[in-house]
């Protein structure tokens, strides 16, 4: 199982005050926040056992794009909403 909360905030986004103490490398990603997801999805099959799981925290508005990446290598890709109704977690099982 791989569980990740990758940097997903697009560069140039104004941060909430509670995030200002976090290091930039933990928050910001290029390509509208999707670059790191793409890299992890492509590399994860090399590290997972057959039927292994990949789980991500999602940034706002990223669920459909991340799901499209994951559907190439993972089955049963599912998005879970947080308490505010925002798509926040996505998971899937390695095809194979």
C-alpha positions as CSV (number, residue, x, y, z in Angstrom):
1,X,0.0,0.0,0.0
2,X,1.2,3.5,-0.8
3,X,-0.5,6.4,0.9
4,X,0.5,9.9,-0.1
5,X,-0.4,13.5,0.7
6,X,1.7,15.0,-2.1
7,X,2.2,18.7,-2.7
8,X,-0.8,19.7,-4.8
9,X,-1.3,23.5,-4.5
10,X,-0.6,25.3,-7.8
11,X,2.2,27.8,-7.6
12,X,1.0,31.4,-7.1
13,X,-2.0,30.3,-4.9
14,X,-2.6,32.6,-1.9
15,X,-2.3,30.4,1.2
16,X,-4.6,30.3,4.2
17,X,-2.9,31.8,7.3
18,X,-2.6,28.3,9.0
19,X,-0.5,27.0,6.1
20,X,2.1,29.9,6.0
21,X,4.4,28.0,8.4
22,X,4.6,24.9,6.2
23,X,7.7,24.5,3.9
24,X,6.9,25.4,0.3
25,X,8.2,22.0,-0.9
26,X,5.4,20.3,1.1
27,X,2.7,22.4,-0.5
28,X,3.4,23.6,-4.0
29,X,3.4,21.6,-7.3
30,X,3.7,22.6,-10.9
31,X,1.2,22.0,-13.7
32,X,-1.8,23.1,-11.7
33,X,-0.9,20.8,-8.9
34,X,-1.0,17.6,-10.8
35,X,2.7,16.9,-11.6
36,X,3.4,14.8,-8.4
37,X,0.3,12.7,-8.8
38,X,1.3,11.8,-12.3
39,X,4.8,10.8,-11.2
40,X,3.6,8.7,-8.3
41,X,0.9,6.9,-10.4
42,X,3.5,6.0,-13.0
43,X,6.1,4.7,-10.5
44,X,3.7,3.0,-8.0
45,X,3.3,-0.2,-9.9
46,X,7.1,-0.8,-9.6
47,X,6.8,-0.8,-5.8
48,X,3.4,-2.4,-5.1
49,X,2.7,-6.1,-4.8
50,X,0.0,-7.5,-7.0
51,X,-3.4,-6.1,-5.9
52,X,-1.6,-3.4,-4.0
53,X,-3.4,-0.1,-3.2
54,X,-2.6,3.5,-3.9
55,X,-4.2,6.2,-1.8
56,X,-3.9,10.0,-2.2
57,X,-5.2,13.1,-0.5
58,X,-6.6,15.4,-3.2
59,X,-6.5,19.1,-3.7
60,X,-9.7,20.9,-4.6
61,X,-10.7,20.3,-8.2
62,X,-8.2,17.6,-8.9
63,X,-10.3,14.5,-8.5
64,X,-11.2,14.0,-12.1
65,X,-7.7,14.5,-13.5
66,X,-6.1,12.2,-10.8
67,X,-8.8,9.6,-11.5
68,X,-8.0,9.6,-15.2
69,X,-4.3,9.0,-14.4
70,X,-5.1,6.2,-12.0
71,X,-7.6,4.4,-14.2
72,X,-4.7,3.4,-16.5
73,X,-3.0,1.3,-13.8
74,X,-5.6,0.9,-11.1
75,X,-9.1,-0.6,-10.8
76,X,-12.0,0.4,-8.6
77,X,-10.7,3.9,-8.4
78,X,-12.9,5.7,-5.9
79,X,-13.1,9.3,-4.6
80,X,-14.2,10.1,-1.0
81,X,-15.6,13.5,0.0
82,X,-14.5,15.2,3.2
83,X,-16.9,16.6,5.8
84,X,-17.3,19.8,3.8
85,X,-18.4,17.8,0.7
86,X,-15.1,18.3,-1.1
87,X,-13.4,15.4,-3.0
88,X,-10.5,14.8,-0.7
89,X,-9.3,11.1,-1.0
90,X,-8.8,8.8,-3.9
91,X,-7.8,5.2,-3.9
92,X,-7.5,2.2,-6.3
93,X,-6.2,-1.3,-6.5
94,X,-3.3,-2.1,-8.9
95,X,-4.6,-3.9,-12.0
96,X,-3.0,-7.3,-12.3
